[in-house]
């Protein structure tokens, strides 16, 4: 028991000696700092407080920066989605312009050329029987549309949804422009389907050939059709509002 008491006293003495050493070392260190920086002890406490405040302020700024970065990422994602939507709308607009004829288009297709008949008239023959009429052109164009033509032009005049043909003397009116033979119909579409429709036994071209009208048909790998140069005027047709109301 006496040995244990002496051991405990020895350990306690060592601990007290170590504590005394640390306190002495801290006091000397603080004294050395004050002597070296020539700063009063109260001022050191103020600087320590300011340092802690600056540390807390830096943490707040880092937190705000992290939030701003996340917000910037959300904005970037939204802008990317908006660009995708805008690109899709532009592509749809181009397609609608091509369908309506107000945009020049190109692609494979066929070219049909028809002329008035050079057949000599006999006494009593009707001269109209040797002329190409707008109804003949209508029939050829209808055949091409039915065969899948996607765009068409007649003598360089783009055929739009409002395009109408009519006879004016020995010429034909197309998009308010007079056109005369030879009549050249350029159609963009699947060349095989278009040629097959034109060469069918009941095709309008077969009827013209039977009456000795010069007709030529050729396949073209790359046709270029101009845009419709007229305007659209709607007096009675009004677009429906979104939702059909």
C-alpha positions in Angstrom: 0.0 0.0 0.0 2.9 2.3 0.8 4.5 1.5 -2.5 1.3 2.3 -4.4 1.0 5.6 -2.6 4.5 6.6 -3.4 3.9 5.7 -7.1 0.8 7.8 -7.2 2.6 10.7 -5.7 5.4 10.3 -8.3 3.0 10.3 -11.2 1.1 13.2 -9.7 4.4 15.1 -9.4 5.3 14.4 -13.0 1.9 15.6 -14.1 2.1 18.8 -12.1 5.6 19.3 -13.4 4.4 18.9 -17.0 1.5 21.3 -16.4 3.8 23.8 -14.9 6.1 23.5 -17.9 3.3 24.1 -20.4 1.9 27.1 -18.5 5.4 28.6 -18.3 5.9 27.8 -22.0 2.6 29.5 -23.0 3.3 32.6 -20.9 6.8 32.9 -22.4 5.4 32.4 -25.9 2.7 35.0 -25.4 5.3 37.4 -23.9 7.6 36.7 -26.8 4.9 37.5 -29.3 3.9 40.7 -27.6 7.5 41.7 -27.4 8.2 40.9 -31.0 5.0 42.4 -32.4 4.8 45.2 -29.8 1.1 44.6 -29.6 -0.7 44.9 -26.3 -2.5 41.8 -24.9 -5.9 43.3 -25.4 -5.1 44.1 -29.0 -4.1 40.5 -29.6 -7.5 39.4 -28.4 -9.2 41.9 -30.8 -7.1 40.6 -33.6 -8.0 37.0 -32.7 -11.7 37.9 -32.7 -11.3 39.6 -36.1 -9.6 36.6 -37.5 -12.4 34.4 -36.4 -14.9 36.7 -37.9 -13.0 36.7 -41.2 -13.0 32.9 -41.1 -16.7 32.8 -40.6 -17.2 35.4 -43.4 -15.1 33.3 -45.7 -17.2 30.2 -45.0 -20.4 32.2 -45.8 -18.8 33.4 -49.1 -17.8 29.9 -50.0 -21.4 28.7 -49.3 -22.8 31.5 -51.5 -20.3 30.6 -54.3 -21.4 27.0 -54.2 -25.1 28.1 -54.4 -24.4 30.4 -57.3 -22.6 27.7 -59.1 -25.6 25.4 -58.8 -27.9 28.2 -59.9 -25.6 28.8 -62.9 -25.7 25.1 -63.8 -29.6 25.2 -63.7 -29.6 28.3 -66.0 -27.2 26.5 -68.4 -29.5 23.5 -68.5 -32.5 25.7 -69.1 -30.7 27.6 -71.9 -29.7 24.3 -73.5 -33.3 23.1 -73.4 -34.5 26.4 -74.9 -31.9 26.2 -77.6 -33.1 22.7 -78.5 -36.8 23.9 -78.6 -35.8 26.9 -80.7 -33.9 24.7 -83.1 -36.9 22.4 -83.4 -39.2 25.4 -84.1 -36.8 26.7 -86.7 -36.7 23.3 -88.4 -40.5 23.1 -88.4 -40.7 26.6 -89.8 -38.4 25.6 -92.7 -40.5 22.6 -93.4 -43.7 24.6 -93.4 -42.2 27.2 -95.7 -41.1 24.5 -98.1 -44.6 22.9 -98.0 -46.3 26.3 -98.6 -43.9 27.1 -101.4 -42.4 30.3 -99.9 -39.0 28.7 -99.6 -36.8 27.5 -102.5 -36.2 23.7 -102.4 -34.0 21.2 -104.1 -34.1 17.5 -104.6 -34.5 14.7 -107.1 -37.5 14.5 -109.4 -38.7 14.6 -113.0 -39.1 17.3 -115.6 -42.0 17.1 -118.0 -42.1 19.2 -121.2 -45.1 19.5 -123.4 -45.6 21.6 -126.5 -48.5 22.5 -128.8 -49.0 19.9 -131.6 -47.4 20.6 -134.9 -50.0 18.4 -136.6 -51.3 20.1 -139.8 -54.9 21.1 -139.5 -57.4 19.8 -142.0 -60.3 21.9 -143.3 -62.9 22.1 -140.6 -60.5 21.0 -137.7 -60.7 23.0 -134.5 -57.4 24.7 -133.9 -57.9 24.2 -130.1 -57.2 20.6 -130.7 -53.5 21.3 -131.4 -53.1 23.6 -128.4 -52.0 22.7 -124.9 -54.7 24.0 -122.5 -54.4 24.7 -118.8 -56.6 21.7 -118.1 -53.9 19.5 -119.7 -51.3 21.0 -117.3 -53.7 20.6 -114.4 -54.1 16.9 -115.3 -50.4 16.3 -115.4 -49.7 18.2 -112.2 -52.5 16.3 -110.4 -51.0 13.0 -111.5 -47.6 14.1 -110.1 -49.2 15.3 -106.8 -51.0 12.0 -106.5 -47.7 10.1 -107.1 -46.1 11.8 -104.1 -44.6 15.0 -105.6 -43.5 17.3 -102.7 -42.9 20.5 -104.7 -43.5 21.7 -108.2 -42.9 24.6 -110.6 -44.4 25.4 -113.9 -42.1 27.4 -116.3 -40.1 28.6 -113.3 -43.3 29.6 -111.3 -43.5 27.8 -108.0 -46.8 26.1 -107.6 -48.2 27.3 -104.2 -51.5 26.2 -102.5 -53.2 29.2 -104.0 -51.8 28.8 -107.5 -54.4 28.7 -110.2 -54.2 28.1 -113.9 -56.4 29.7 -116.6 -56.2 30.3 -120.3 -55.6 33.8 -121.6 -55.8 33.7 -125.3 -53.2 31.3 -126.6 -51.2 31.6 -123.3 -51.8 30.4 -119.8 -51.9 32.4 -116.6 -49.9 31.0 -113.7 -49.4 33.0 -110.5 -50.6 36.1 -112.4 -47.8 35.5 -114.9 -48.4 34.7 -118.6 -46.6 31.6 -119.7 -46.3 30.1 -123.2 -45.1 26.8 -124.7 -43.0 24.9 -124.2 -44.6 24.2 -120.8 -42.1 22.7 -118.4 -43.3 21.1 -115.2 -40.5 20.3 -112.7 -41.5 18.1 -109.8 -39.5 17.0 -106.8 -40.3 13.6 -105.4 -39.4 9.9 -105.8 -38.3 9.8 -109.5 -39.4 6.2 -109.9 -42.9 6.8 -108.6 -43.3 9.9 -110.6 -42.1 8.3 -113.8 -44.3 5.3 -113.2 -47.4 7.5 -112.7 -46.6 9.5 -115.9 -46.1 6.4 -118.0 -49.3 4.7 -116.8 -51.7 3.8 -119.6 -54.3 6.1 -118.3 -51.9 9.0 -117.7 -52.7 12.4 -119.2 -49.4 12.2 -121.1 -50.7 9.1 -122.9 -53.6 11.1 -124.2 -51.4 13.9 -125.4 -49.1 11.5 -127.2 -52.1 9.9 -128.9 -52.9 13.3 -130.3 -49.4 13.8 -131.5 -48.4 16.4 -128.9 -44.6 16.6 -128.4 -44.0 15.3 -124.9 -40.7 14.6 -123.1 -40.1 13.2 -119.7 -36.7 13.0 -118.0 -35.3 12.1 -114.6 -33.2 14.7 -112.8 -31.0 13.9 -109.9 -31.0 17.4 -108.5 -33.8 19.9 -109.2 -33.9 23.4 -107.8 -37.3 25.1 -107.5 -37.6 28.8 -106.7 -39.8 30.2 -103.9 -43.3 31.4 -104.5 -43.0 35.1 -105.3 -46.6 36.1 -104.7 -48.5 36.9 -101.5 -51.2 35.1 -99.6 -54.4 37.0 -98.8 -57.0 35.6 -96.6 -60.3 37.3 -96.4 -62.5 34.6 -95.1 -60.2 31.9 -93.7 -59.1 32.7 -90.2 -56.6 30.7 -88.3 -58.1 29.0 -85.3 -56.7 29.9 -81.9 -54.8 27.4 -79.9 -57.1 24.7 -78.6 -59.5 25.1 -81.5 -61.5 28.0 -80.0 
